[in-house]
């Protein structure tokens, strides 16, 4: 019983995509704090240097998860370092365009799908052979936009709905090998990225950023944003012994988003 109440991750080997900044950095810090060994990839070389300086035990690779060759090279490094993997956090993602359907370009659509959906597929495909001998945990980052329609954000919402489909499918397929797969659905996460998204929305509606912020939070039951640390804490929980029987779930960390801004 005591073991199942533990949130410790001692001896666990984890890979966090886009783990050097924002939500990913908070996830990396939380995993390290609970005893995990962590490898981080990101597309920002400066951010990778910063995370290595702050967390000397963390290893890094400059990797675009939408590029198959780069993902394969990263997993070669992981295999050389550990020979196996216990945790994969598919955190890499982009906001995509804020535009009406008729004004959304194919290039913008494709880039969003490539990073948010194909990137997770490529990483999970390479992670599974490293997990099958001892089981593991895959965590995919979806969004509240993966359970609600999101006007002016067609590529983003489509990709995040797709993440939930991948999660449920992989949980069924990989469960017999002891691999658990879950999705985290953040809501409005405070930080620079959210400010950019809200500002783009405000401009499209012709209102101020502050008015847009108020409008967004009116649809959150707790009337507040969540933090990157809130997301990280949920990931630690489901990857720990305390979450040993949680799989195939889409877990919202959002203060109860009732609907997205119309």
Secondary structure, DSSP 4 states (H G I P E B T S, - for coil): -TGGG----TT-EEEEETTTSHHHHHHHHHHHHTT-EEEEEES-HHHHHHHHHHSTT-EEEE--TT-HHHHHHHHHHHHHHTSS-SEEEE----------GGG--HHHHHHHHIIIIIHHHHHHHHHHHHHTTT-EEEEEE--GGGTS--TT-HHHHHHHHHHHHHHHHHHHHHGGGTEEEEEEEE-SB-SHHHHHHHHHHHHHHT--HHHHHHHHHTTBTT-S-B-HHHHHHHHHHHHSGGGTT--S-EEEESS-B-S---
